[in-house]
Amino acid sequence: TTDLHLRFTSPTRIVHQGSMVESRLSFAVLLQSLVRRIAMLSYFHCDSRLEVPDWTAFTEKAANVTCNEDGLRWYDWERYSNRQQARIQMGGLVGDIVYQGDLTPFWPYLALGEQVHVGKGGSFGLGRYEFVA
């Protein structure tokens, strides 16, 4: 069992089951969003499909990782869209969260996610996180 301490340094916008996650970011939801982002980047920029062996077992293992400490909070932010001629809400979760469990199968995705970010708005710099020792 290992602890994983993440610090979200820019607003992180994760949609789960059609709704924006505004609190209680489970590890499974974080990981699903992260794998989705990596798969999209792989497909569109590398012309390659990301293969996750036995997705069902993978997500079940992710569901067994628990949240030890949740210091995430909602941060409101907006930008102006010239194309839409309107202000766009871009708020998201920021702060620290600590997960605990068997993280072995997830490290490659988590490490890559630190570089490519997670959730919606990554191209605007949203969803940035870092590992905290």
Residue pairs with C-beta under 8 A, 6 or more apart in sequence:
1 100
1 101
1 102
2 100
2 101
2 102
2 103
3 68
3 98
3 99
3 100
4 65
4 98
4 99
4 100
4 103
4 110
4 131
5 96
5 97
5 98
5 131
5 132
5 133
6 96
6 97
6 98
6 99
6 129
6 130
6 131
6 132
7 95
7 96
7 129
7 130
7 131
7 132
8 72
8 92
8 93
8 94
8 95
8 96
8 97
8 127
8 128
8 129
9 94
9 128
9 129
9 130
10 92
10 94
10 117
10 125
10 126
10 127
10 128
11 75
11 77
11 90
11 91
11 92
11 93
11 94
11 121
11 126
11 127
12 25
12 92
12 93
12 94
12 118
12 119
12 126
12 127
12 128
12 129
13 20
13 90
13 91
13 92
13 93
13 119
13 120
13 121
13 126
13 127
14 20
14 21
14 25
14 29
14 30
14 33
14 92
14 93
14 118
14 119
14 120
14 127
15 21
15 33
15 119
15 120
16 29
16 32
16 33
21 29
21 93
22 74
22 93
23 70
23 72
23 74
23 93
24 67
24 70
25 67
25 70
25 72
25 93
25 97
26 63
26 67
27 62
27 63
27 65
27 66
27 67
27 99
27 101
28 59
28 62
28 63
28 65
30 118
31 59
31 62
31 106
31 109
32 59
32 62
33 118
33 119
34 109
34 110
34 113
34 118
35 50
35 52
35 109
37 113
37 116
37 117
37 118
37 119
37 122
37 127
38 50
38 109
38 112
38 113
38 116
39 49
39 50
41 116
42 48
42 49
42 50
43 49
43 50
52 58
58 105
61 102
61 105
61 106
62 106
64 101
64 102
65 99
65 100
65 101
65 102
65 103
65 106
66 99
66 100
66 101
67 97
67 98
67 99
67 100
68 98
68 99
68 100
69 96
69 97
69 98
70 97
70 98
71 95
71 96
71 97
72 93
72 94
72 95
72 96
72 97
73 93
73 94
73 95
74 91
74 92
74 93
75 91
75 92
75 93
75 94
76 89
76 91
77 89
77 90
77 91
77 92
78 87
78 88
78 89
78 90
78 91
79 87
79 88
79 90
79 124
80 86
80 87
80 88
81 87
81 88
90 121
90 124
90 126
92 119
92 121
92 126
92 127
96 132
103 110
110 131
113 129
114 129
114 130
114 131
116 122
117 125
117 126
117 127
117 128
117 129
118 127
118 129
119 126
119 127
120 126
120 127
121 127
